[in-house]
Amino acid sequence: MAFMAGCSDVLCFQRFHCYAAMMTGNIVALSIAMAEQHSRDVLWRLTLIFGYLTGVIAAKSTDSWCQRKGKETCRTLAPVILAIFAIGDRLIQSSAGIISDKIKWEKRKWFMSILAVGYGIVYSTANQALNGTITNLLTGHLTKLGNAAYNRYVISERKWNDKTLESLYIIFSFILGGMCGVVFDSNTKQGGAVFTVMGILYSLAFTVF
């Protein structure tokens, strides 16, 4: 999940200068746009943030429904995730035929809010399925590594604990995913059904949770 989060964030940033799998960067950009009074950019960033929140609420609602019905949440959401990513990707690609590159980018970026809904569903559900382990945000994991380094080399604890190794694994997986995202972006030249592929991968992952 960390690998796919890294890949997704790089693809979103390279193509649309935003993030869909995490919202910190979008909130920072929102605060800048508000201070500089760029109302159109403020509105766009808000659609991304509220799209993600919508996904989280949808995931929690589905989880409650699945618990009442005795169904598996991840498997229930797998086809929904694939559909959202495929629809969002299709809308992004279908708006790519406009003559002006600037207008094309301005139109396509609004459909990122659909992908934000999908990412909200994915990481809200995945983090719960992984017993609260967050795989799409890294600051907390870096803090754990700093604390663990202090404990090992200053207090002289003998070994890294399992949570430290888990954080290290997540960070490196995220970085590797980001590197692959750069390769995918350069090879597809702003095209290709890359987000549909991400939806397929997420759906497959949800079937094995």
N, C-alpha and C positions, 0 to 999 in steps of 0.2 A: 504493500500500500504506500509506503514511503517512496519507493522507486517511481510509482505512477504519479504521486503527488509532485515530485520533482520534475518529471517529464511534462506534466500538465502545466505547472506554473511557468516553466521556461517557454513552452509553446504559446501560452496566453500573453506573456510579457513580450516575446519577440514579435508577435503579430499584432497585438492590440494595446500594449503598454498597460496591462492590468493583470490581475490575478483572479482566478476563479476557485481554486482549491483552498485558498486562505484569504482572509479579509484584512489583515493588518496593513498591507501595502495599499489597499484601496481606501482604507480609512485615513491613512496619511495623505494620500493624493486628494481625498475629499476635503480635508482640512486646508490644504494648500489652495485648492480651487475656490473654496469659500472665502478665504482671506483675499485672494486675487479677484474675486467677484466674477468668476467664469461660470455663469449659471448653467450653461449647457453641460459642462463637464461635471458640475455638482450633481445635476440630474442623472447623468449616466452612471456616476459612481454609486449613487443611491440605488439605482436599479440593480446593480451588482450585489450590493449589500443586502437589500431586501429580497433579492432572488435567493441568495444563500440562506437567509433566515427562513424563507418559505420552504426551502428544501429540508431544513432541520425540523421545522414544525411538521411537515408531511411525514418525515421519517419517524418521529416520535408518535404521531397519530397512528401510523401503520403498525408500529411496534405494539401499541396498546391494543389495537384491533386483533393482531396476530396472537397476542397472549390470551385474549378472551376466546378466540376460536381454536386455540391449540395448534397454530401454524408456525412455521419457521419464518422469522422476519426477513432474514437475508435472502432466502430463496424466493420469498414473495416479492421482494423489491428488485430482484435481478432483472426481469424483463422490463420493469418500469424504468430502471436506470438506462438500459440499452435504448429504449424508445426515446427518452429525453435527450440523450447524447446524439442519437441519429437525427432527430428533428432539428436540434440546435445546429448541428454540423451542416445539415442540408440547407437550412435558411442562410447560414453564413456563406456557403458556396453559391447559392442561387443568386445572391446579391453581388456577385463578383464581376458581372458583365457590364457595369457602368463605365463610361469612357474615362472620366477623371479619376485618377488614383486617390486623390484626397476625398472626393465624394464617396468613392467605393469604400474606403476605410471608415469614413464617418457612418455610413449606413450599416456596414457589417458589424461594427463593434457593438451596436445595440442588441444584437442577438446573443451576445455573451451572457446576458442575464439569464437566458434559458439554461446555458451550461452551468451557471452559478447555482441554479436550483438543483441540478443533477449532482454537483459536487457537495452541496449541503446535505443531500440525502446520503451520498456515499460515505462522507467522513463522520457524520453524526452516527450512522449505523455501525460503521467499521470500528470506530473508537469504542463504542459500547461493546461490540462483539469481542474486542481485544482486551476486555476488562479495564477500560479507561486509558489504555495506551494511545497517546496522540501521535499519529504518523504524518500529519500534514503541517505541523508547526515544529520549529527546531529550537527556539529560544529556551524552552524548559529543559530540553535534552542537553543543551550546552551548559546550562546552570548545574545540572546533575553531574556532568563531566568535571566541571570546575570544583564542585564540592568533593567529588571522589578523588580528584588529584590531590587536593589538600589533605584529605584523610589518609591517602596512601603515602605521600612523600613528606608530609609534615608530622602527622600523628603516627605514621609508620604502621598503618594497617597492612596486613600481609598480602591481600589480594583484592582484585576488583570484585564488587558484588554483581549479581545477575542483572540488576536494573541498570548499572553502569554499562555493561556490555550490550544490553538492549538499546540504550540510547546511542551508543557508538555505532551499532549496526544500522539504526534508523537514519542517522546523519549520513553515513556513507552510502546507504541505499538512495537517499534523497539526492545526494550529489551525483551519483551514477545516473539516476533518472534524468537529472537536469542536463547532463552531458549528452545523453541519448536524445533528449528533446531538441538540442541544438542541431544534432545530425539529422533528425527527422525534418526539422524546419528548413534546413538548407537544401535537403534533397527533394522536398515536395514543393518548394518555391511558392510558399503561401497558399498552396492548393492541397489537394489530397484530402481524403476523408479521415484525417488523423484523429479527430475527436470521436468519430464513430468507432474507430479502432480502440480508443481509450474506453468507450462505453462497453465494447465487447469484453475487454480485459477485466474491467470492474465487475461485469455481470458474471464472468467465469469465476472470479475470485469469490463472489458472494455465494456461489453455489457450493463452495467447499468450506465456508465458515461454519 
